[in-house]
Each structure stands twice: as C-alpha cells, then as structure tokens.
Amino acid sequence: MTRLLATALLFLSPVCFAAGGPNFVLIVADDLGYGDPGCYGSKTNNTPNIDALASTGLRFTDFHSGGAMCSPTRASILTGCYPQRFGKIFDGALSGTKQRHLGLPLEAVTIAERLQKAGYATGCFGKWHLGYQAPFLPTRQGFDVFRGLVSGDGDFHTQIDRSGNEDWWNHEKIEMEKGYTTEMLTRHSLDFIEANHDKPFFLYLPHL
C-alpha cells in the first residue's frame, strides 16, 4: 500500500497540495513480521497505538514488498519504482565496505522531492541506508532535515556502525548525540511535527 501511495503521489500536480493539505507520516519498521502487531494476531507483543490506528483506519492483508531487504525496500517505498530500476546494487542491502561509494541515483525522484516542491516541510529521522556519502544523503533527495544514520546498522547506545565508524548525522555532517537511538528518533520526529504544525509536512521515520 505504501508503495502504491508513493507512486500515486509522484504523478499528482503540486497544485493539488496547497497550504493546509494533508500531513503524511511514513513509519518504516525494520524487520517487522506480519504477525508481530496485536492487530495482526500477536499474543506476545503489546502494540496498543498501532492497534488503535488499525481499528480506525485500514488494515491490509495482501501487500507485496518491492524488496525483502533494507536498501531495496527503501528505494521502492520512496520512489514508487522497482528497486532494480536503479541498478544491480539494489538487489540486496548496500554494503558499508564494498559499496560505500554507491547509492540511490540523484535522478531518482522521491516522494519527498515531489512534496517539497509542493510546499511541504520534509523530514527524515532514522535509518537511511540508500548511500553513505554526501551526494546520496536524504538532504539531496528532497528532505529539508535529516537526523539519523546512513548505514544499515548501528549500536543503539553508541551510534557506531559495524565498521567502527561514527554514524549519527545532523543534516549533512556527523554530529554524535548521547542517548538511545529509538528515543532520539522519536524526540526529533516530535520536534519536527511541532515546528511545522502550521504547514503541511511529510515525516519519514525509518526505524533501525
């Protein structure tokens, strides 16, 4: 559903989104199984907020991912395209060692770019994993602000990736921050919503 929504939005004219348009909050949960939330039958996990969203919205039972790994999924969700359109590197997760110089091509048009042009405030807080170098950062793909990590993994307490690199970004520079990753992403997301409460916004929250 998310991919279909992104695809549809890519073709909408900016005129459709005037001031006061709908806000979009896109949360991507890494490695979330179909049956993990309570609304999908879990007897183990307590997910009252997700369950409440499901009970007052739509709950889908037949959705097909554009890619079953980190980078391909993100490329597909943000562009509405099959990840293979952007090269063989998106057959799997981008490697922080062998593919550190690669990423989502700048010519790829993201939902953030479309909404940004339509006057939306756009923010990305979380795991990017679509390129490690400056040319591939979220701020080059339609996001006004970015806080989070560019790699596919990281220690939740130190924000150090598996290669031993500091991996906590503020916009386009590394700026380490003390705290637990999930809590920091939540705080920055809430700050973004508060800062843009008087204008339409697109919040992309890809959890680690």
GIHU-V994728 format. One record per backbone hydrogen bond with DSSP energy under -1.0 kcal/mol. CO is the residue of the C=O (numbers start at 1). NH is the residue of the N-H. Records with the same first field share a line. If there is no record, write none. Layout:
BEGIN
CO: NH, NH
END
This chain:
BEGIN
1: 5
2: 6
3: 7
4: 8
5: 9
6: 10
8: 11
9: 12
13: 16
14: 17
18: 21
24: 203
26: 205
28: 207
29: 32
33: 36
37: 40, 42
38: 41
47: 51
48: 52
49: 53
50: 54
51: 55
52: 56
69: 73
70: 74
71: 75
72: 76
73: 77
74: 78
75: 79
76: 80
78: 111
82: 85
83: 86
84: 87
87: 90
88: 91
99: 102
105: 108
110: 114
111: 115
112: 116
113: 117
115: 120
116: 119
121: 202
122: 144, 145
123: 204
124: 147
126: 149
130: 104
133: 136
134: 137
137: 140
138: 141, 143
145: 124
146: 171
147: 126
148: 169
149: 128
155: 159
156: 181
159: 167
160: 155
161: 164
165: 161
168: 175
169: 148
170: 173
173: 170
180: 184
181: 185
182: 186
183: 187
184: 188
185: 189
186: 190
187: 191
188: 192
189: 193
190: 194
191: 195
192: 196
194: 197
196: 199
200: 121
201: 24
202: 123
203: 26
204: 125
205: 28, 207
206: 127
END
